[in-house]
Amino acid sequence: MTRQPGLSARLKLTLSYAALVLVTGAVLLAVVWMYLLRYVPNVEQGLLYTSPNRYLLSRIFGRAAAIALAVLLVSGLAGGWILAGRMLAPLHRITDAARKSSTGSLSHRVRLPGRQDEFRELADAFDAMLDQLESHFAEQQRFAANASHELRTPLAITRSLLDVARKDPAHDHAELVERLHTVNTRAIDLTEALLLLSRSDRGAFTREPVDLSLVAEEAVETLLPLAEQREITLDVTGDAAKTAGSEALLLRMVTNLVQNAIVHNLPAGTVTVHTESWRDTAVLRVENTGPQLPAELVPTLVEPFRRGADRVRTDGHAGAGLGLAIVHSVVRAHGGTLHLTPRLAGGLVATVRLPVTPQNPQPSGDHV
């Protein structure tokens, strides 16, 4: 935005200080003039040579008053300039930090010393904003790198399969088509997961009343064949837990949690889904048996593409590595919290806490 040049804040403050000093001095001199000279005899009373008299004092006082006002003006300008410079020094540091961050340097911080005041509060808030921006930017960079790597893998496999088919026309086409279908399905699933993760991060959805207990029952019913195939026992308990949000996103959140609990489990293991309302919070808890999880690994499970050797699977289920990342994103978009806790006997406990249904939920975006 182009702006016309104007006075600096320091010059404005200097002129304001000087004007205040000058007006104060003028008022003081006016008070002296009005209340002192009125009691001095005047020349009109025939006391020209009486000392003191109003005529003599007015001439002497007028000259002295002019000199005093000039001194007050100069001292007000000088003092105002110095004081304004000292007061605005923190603002210059904040401005420099803002300019550096606008060029992409998010590592710079103001770190303003001294006691708490308005400028230091602004500097601390600016540093906190830069911390979040730097963290989100680094997370986006890692996500973009991982996403490109994950999408490159199925494309490379597809190209290899097509090269084999082109070089060997006698190759089993049925097997080739089946493998291409599997790879293509994985690429589509990954792309849809990336789109869902991006949409939930933006919070582009309409909020409506949702009962987590009904969503949990629907998710468990959908995943029941997968659980039976792996001989996993599914159990749904609890009461109604009403919140507000996108039913589609919340269904995907619960589905990912239950699917994660089924896949990362032991043979003949169990998965328990529990819902309840506690005070002003709707609670969803998904607990599963499974292998022991290192405590240092659990906080990283919500990172995109965190999978592979980090967690033990019961079979060759590959996954997209975005299940818990999508869960975390959906929970955060709904103003809730996600806590992952390793069980002492092995497995994981995932606890989601969401705000209860508001009286009049307001739309916050487009439908998902």
C-alpha positions as CSV (number, residue, x, y, z in Angstrom):
1,M,0.0,0.0,0.0
2,T,1.5,3.4,-1.1
3,R,1.2,6.2,1.5
4,Q,2.1,9.8,1.4
5,P,5.2,10.8,3.4
6,G,4.4,12.3,6.8
7,L,6.0,13.2,10.1
8,S,7.7,10.5,12.1
9,A,6.2,9.4,15.4
10,R,9.3,10.7,17.2
11,L,8.9,14.2,15.7
12,K,5.2,14.2,16.5
13,L,5.9,13.2,20.2
14,T,8.6,15.9,20.3
15,L,6.3,18.6,19.0
16,S,3.6,17.4,21.5
17,Y,6.0,17.6,24.4
18,A,7.3,21.0,23.4
19,A,3.8,22.4,22.9
20,L,2.7,21.1,26.3
21,V,5.7,22.7,27.9
22,L,5.1,26.0,26.0
23,V,1.4,26.1,26.9
24,T,2.1,25.3,30.5
25,G,4.7,28.1,30.7
26,A,2.4,30.5,29.0
27,V,-0.4,29.7,31.4
28,L,2.0,30.2,34.3
29,L,3.1,33.6,33.0
30,A,-0.4,34.7,32.4
31,V,-1.3,33.8,35.9
32,V,1.6,35.9,37.2
33,W,0.6,38.7,34.9
34,M,-3.0,38.7,36.0
35,Y,-2.7,38.2,39.7
36,L,0.6,40.1,40.4
37,L,0.5,43.2,38.3
38,R,-3.1,44.0,39.2
39,Y,-1.9,45.0,42.7
40,V,0.9,47.3,41.4
41,P,0.1,51.1,41.0
42,N,-0.4,52.3,37.4
43,V,1.2,55.4,35.8
44,E,-2.4,56.8,35.3
45,Q,-2.5,57.3,39.0
46,G,0.4,59.8,38.7
47,L,3.0,57.5,40.1
48,L,5.2,57.3,37.1
49,Y,8.4,57.5,39.1
50,T,7.1,55.4,41.9
51,S,9.0,52.1,42.0
52,P,7.7,49.6,41.4
53,N,4.8,50.4,39.2
54,R,2.8,48.5,36.6
55,Y,4.4,50.3,33.6
56,L,7.9,49.4,34.6
57,L,7.2,45.9,35.7
58,S,5.2,45.2,32.5
59,R,8.2,46.2,30.3
60,I,10.6,44.2,32.4
61,F,8.3,41.3,32.9
62,G,7.3,41.2,29.2
63,R,10.9,40.8,28.1
64,A,11.7,38.2,30.7
65,A,8.5,36.3,29.8
66,A,9.5,36.2,26.1
67,I,12.9,34.9,27.0
68,A,11.4,32.3,29.4
69,L,9.0,31.1,26.7
70,A,11.9,30.8,24.2
71,V,13.9,28.8,26.7
72,L,10.9,26.6,27.5
73,L,10.4,26.0,23.8
74,V,14.0,25.0,23.1
75,S,14.2,22.8,26.2
76,G,10.8,21.2,25.4
77,L,12.0,20.4,21.8
78,A,15.3,19.0,23.0
79,G,13.9,17.1,25.9
80,G,11.0,15.8,23.9
81,W,13.3,14.6,21.2
82,I,15.5,12.7,23.7
83,L,12.5,11.3,25.6
84,A,10.7,10.2,22.5
85,G,13.8,8.5,21.2
86,R,14.2,6.5,24.4
87,M,10.5,5.6,24.5
88,L,10.3,4.5,20.9
89,A,13.6,2.5,20.9
90,P,11.8,-0.8,21.7
91,L,9.4,-0.1,18.8
92,H,12.3,0.2,16.4
93,R,13.6,-3.2,17.5
94,I,10.1,-4.7,16.9
95,T,10.0,-3.0,13.5
96,D,13.4,-4.4,12.5
97,A,12.3,-7.9,13.6
98,A,9.1,-7.5,11.5
99,R,11.1,-6.5,8.4
100,K,13.4,-9.5,8.8
101,S,10.5,-11.9,9.2
102,S,8.9,-10.4,6.1
103,T,11.9,-11.5,4.1
104,G,11.5,-15.1,5.3
105,S,13.9,-15.0,8.3
106,L,11.6,-16.4,11.0
107,S,14.5,-17.3,13.4
108,H,15.0,-13.7,14.5
109,R,13.5,-12.6,17.9
110,V,13.1,-9.3,19.5
111,R,13.8,-10.5,23.1
112,L,13.3,-7.0,24.6
113,P,14.9,-6.7,28.0
114,G,13.5,-4.8,31.0
115,R,10.4,-4.9,33.1
116,Q,6.9,-5.5,31.8
117,D,5.2,-2.6,30.0
118,E,3.2,-2.1,26.8
119,F,6.2,-2.3,24.5
120,R,7.6,-5.5,26.1
121,E,4.1,-7.1,26.0
122,L,4.0,-6.3,22.3
123,A,7.5,-7.7,21.8
124,D,6.7,-10.9,23.7
125,A,3.5,-11.4,21.7
126,F,5.5,-10.8,18.5
127,D,8.1,-13.4,19.6
128,A,5.4,-15.9,20.4
129,M,3.9,-15.3,17.0
130,L,7.3,-15.9,15.3
131,D,7.7,-19.1,17.3
132,Q,4.4,-20.4,16.0
133,L,5.1,-19.3,12.4
134,E,8.5,-20.9,12.4
135,S,7.1,-24.2,13.9
136,H,4.2,-24.3,11.4
137,F,6.5,-23.4,8.5
138,A,9.0,-26.2,9.5
139,E,6.1,-28.6,9.9
140,Q,4.7,-27.7,6.4
141,Q,8.1,-28.2,4.9
142,R,8.5,-31.6,6.4
143,F,4.9,-32.5,5.3
144,A,5.5,-31.3,1.8
145,A,8.8,-33.3,1.6
146,N,7.1,-36.4,3.0
147,A,4.0,-36.0,0.8
148,S,6.1,-35.7,-2.4
149,H,8.1,-38.8,-1.4
150,E,5.0,-40.8,-0.6
151,L,3.3,-39.8,-3.9
152,R,6.5,-40.5,-5.9
153,T,6.6,-44.1,-4.6
154,P,3.4,-45.4,-6.2
155,L,4.0,-43.5,-9.4
156,A,7.5,-45.1,-9.7
157,I,6.0,-48.5,-9.1
158,T,3.4,-47.9,-11.7
159,R,6.0,-46.9,-14.2
160,S,8.1,-50.0,-13.4
161,L,5.1,-52.2,-14.0
162,L,4.3,-50.6,-17.3
163,D,7.9,-50.9,-18.4
164,V,7.8,-54.6,-17.6
165,A,4.6,-55.0,-19.6
166,R,6.0,-53.1,-22.5
167,K,9.3,-55.1,-22.6
168,D,7.6,-58.5,-22.0
169,P,4.3,-58.8,-23.9
170,A,4.0,-62.4,-22.7
171,H,3.8,-61.3,-19.0
172,D,0.7,-62.3,-17.0
173,H,-1.6,-59.3,-17.7
174,A,-4.0,-60.3,-14.9
175,E,-1.3,-60.1,-12.3
176,L,-0.1,-56.8,-13.8
177,V,-3.6,-55.3,-13.7
178,E,-4.1,-56.4,-10.1
179,R,-0.8,-54.9,-9.0
180,L,-1.6,-51.7,-10.9
181,H,-5.0,-51.5,-9.2
182,T,-3.4,-52.0,-5.8
183,V,-0.8,-49.3,-6.4
184,N,-3.4,-46.9,-7.9
185,T,-5.7,-47.4,-5.0
186,R,-3.0,-46.6,-2.5
187,A,-2.2,-43.4,-4.4
188,I,-5.8,-42.4,-4.4
189,D,-6.2,-43.1,-0.7
190,L,-3.1,-41.1,0.0
191,T,-4.3,-38.1,-2.1
192,E,-7.7,-38.1,-0.4
193,A,-6.0,-38.3,3.0
194,L,-3.9,-35.3,2.1
195,L,-6.9,-33.3,0.9
196,L,-8.8,-34.2,4.1
197,L,-5.8,-33.2,6.3
198,S,-5.6,-29.8,4.5
199,R,-9.3,-29.2,4.7
200,S,-9.4,-29.9,8.5
201,D,-6.4,-27.7,9.1
202,R,-8.2,-24.8,7.4
203,G,-11.3,-25.4,9.5
204,A,-13.5,-25.1,6.4
205,F,-16.7,-26.8,7.6
206,T,-20.1,-26.1,9.0
207,R,-20.7,-26.8,12.7
208,E,-23.8,-28.8,13.6
209,P,-24.8,-30.9,16.6
210,V,-23.1,-34.3,16.6
211,D,-23.4,-37.2,19.1
212,L,-20.0,-38.9,19.4
213,S,-21.6,-42.1,20.7
214,L,-23.6,-42.5,17.4
215,V,-20.5,-41.7,15.4
216,A,-18.5,-44.3,17.3
217,E,-21.2,-47.0,16.7
218,E,-21.2,-46.2,13.0
219,A,-17.4,-46.3,12.8
220,V,-17.3,-49.6,14.7
221,E,-19.9,-51.1,12.4
222,T,-18.0,-50.1,9.4
223,L,-14.7,-51.6,10.7
224,L,-16.3,-54.8,12.1
225,P,-15.3,-57.0,9.1
226,L,-11.7,-55.8,9.4
227,A,-11.7,-56.6,13.1
228,E,-13.2,-60.1,12.5
229,Q,-10.6,-60.8,9.9
230,R,-7.9,-60.1,12.5
231,E,-9.8,-61.7,15.3
232,I,-10.0,-58.5,17.2
233,T,-12.9,-57.9,19.7
234,L,-14.6,-54.6,19.4
235,D,-16.6,-53.2,22.3
236,V,-18.5,-49.9,22.4
237,T,-19.5,-48.5,25.8
238,G,-20.6,-45.2,27.4
239,D,-23.3,-42.6,27.1
240,A,-24.2,-39.8,24.7
241,A,-21.5,-37.3,24.1
242,K,-22.8,-34.3,22.2
243,T,-20.5,-31.8,20.6
244,A,-20.7,-29.5,17.5
245,G,-18.8,-29.8,14.3
246,S,-18.6,-31.6,11.0
247,E,-20.2,-35.0,11.3
248,A,-18.1,-36.2,8.3
249,L,-14.8,-35.1,9.8
250,L,-15.7,-36.5,13.2
251,L,-16.7,-39.8,11.7
252,R,-13.3,-39.9,9.9
253,M,-11.6,-39.1,13.2
254,V,-13.3,-41.9,15.1
255,T,-12.8,-44.3,12.1
256,N,-9.1,-43.6,12.0
257,L,-8.7,-44.1,15.7
258,V,-10.6,-47.4,15.7
259,Q,-8.8,-48.6,12.5
260,N,-5.4,-47.6,14.1
261,A,-6.4,-49.6,17.2
262,I,-7.3,-52.7,15.1
263,V,-4.2,-52.6,12.9
264,H,-1.7,-52.0,15.7
265,N,-2.9,-54.8,17.9
266,L,-2.1,-58.4,18.9
267,P,-3.8,-61.5,17.6
268,A,-7.1,-62.0,19.5
269,G,-6.7,-58.6,21.0
270,T,-9.4,-56.1,22.1
271,V,-10.4,-52.6,21.2
272,T,-12.7,-50.6,23.5
273,V,-14.5,-47.4,22.4
274,H,-16.0,-45.4,25.2
275,T,-17.9,-42.1,25.1
276,E,-19.2,-39.9,27.9
277,S,-20.0,-36.3,28.8
278,W,-18.0,-34.8,31.6
279,R,-18.9,-31.2,32.7
280,D,-18.7,-29.1,29.5
281,T,-16.7,-31.7,27.5
282,A,-17.6,-34.6,25.2
283,V,-15.0,-37.4,25.7
284,L,-14.1,-40.2,23.3
285,R,-11.7,-42.9,24.5
286,V,-10.3,-45.6,22.2
287,E,-8.1,-48.2,24.0
288,N,-6.5,-51.2,22.5
289,T,-4.2,-54.0,23.4
290,G,-0.9,-54.3,21.5
291,P,2.8,-54.3,21.7
292,Q,4.7,-52.1,24.2
293,L,5.3,-48.6,22.9
294,P,8.3,-46.5,24.0
295,A,7.2,-43.4,25.8
296,E,9.4,-41.2,23.6
297,L,7.6,-42.5,20.5
298,V,4.1,-41.7,21.5
299,P,4.2,-37.9,21.1
300,T,5.5,-38.3,17.5
301,L,2.6,-40.6,16.4
302,V,0.5,-37.5,15.3
303,E,3.2,-36.4,12.9
304,P,2.3,-37.0,9.2
305,F,3.8,-40.2,7.7
306,R,5.0,-41.5,11.1
307,R,4.9,-45.2,10.5
308,G,7.0,-48.1,9.3
309,A,9.6,-49.4,11.7
310,D,8.4,-47.2,14.5
311,R,5.3,-49.3,15.1
312,V,4.7,-53.0,14.9
313,R,1.8,-54.3,12.7
314,T,0.1,-57.6,12.8
315,D,0.5,-58.0,9.1
316,G,1.6,-56.2,6.0
317,H,-0.9,-53.4,6.2
318,A,1.0,-50.4,4.8
319,G,-1.3,-47.5,5.5
320,A,-0.7,-43.9,4.4
321,G,0.9,-42.7,7.6
322,L,-1.7,-40.0,8.0
323,G,-4.3,-41.7,10.3
324,L,-3.4,-40.0,13.6
325,A,-2.2,-36.9,11.9
326,I,-5.7,-36.5,10.5
327,V,-7.2,-37.2,13.9
328,H,-5.0,-34.6,15.5
329,S,-5.9,-32.0,12.8
330,V,-9.7,-32.7,13.1
331,V,-9.6,-32.5,16.9
332,R,-7.6,-29.2,16.8
333,A,-10.0,-27.7,14.2
334,H,-13.0,-28.5,16.5
335,G,-11.3,-26.8,19.5
336,G,-10.5,-30.0,21.3
337,T,-7.5,-31.9,22.6
338,L,-6.0,-35.3,21.8
339,H,-4.0,-37.3,24.4
340,L,-2.1,-40.5,23.5
341,T,-1.0,-42.6,26.5
342,P,0.8,-46.0,26.2
343,R,-0.8,-48.8,28.3
344,L,1.4,-50.5,30.8
345,A,0.4,-53.9,29.5
346,G,1.0,-52.8,25.9
347,G,-1.1,-50.9,23.4
348,L,-2.4,-47.3,23.3
349,V,-5.1,-45.2,24.9
350,A,-6.3,-42.3,22.7
351,T,-8.5,-39.7,24.5
352,V,-10.3,-37.0,22.6
353,R,-12.0,-34.1,24.4
354,L,-14.3,-31.8,22.5
355,P,-16.4,-28.8,23.7
356,V,-20.1,-29.6,24.2
357,T,-22.8,-28.5,21.8
358,P,-23.2,-24.7,21.9
359,Q,-26.7,-23.2,22.1
360,N,-26.6,-21.8,18.6
361,P,-23.7,-23.2,16.6
362,Q,-22.5,-20.8,14.0
363,P,-21.3,-21.9,10.5
364,S,-17.5,-21.5,10.0
365,G,-17.1,-22.4,6.4
366,D,-18.2,-24.8,3.7
367,H,-19.6,-28.3,4.1
368,V,-17.2,-31.1,4.0
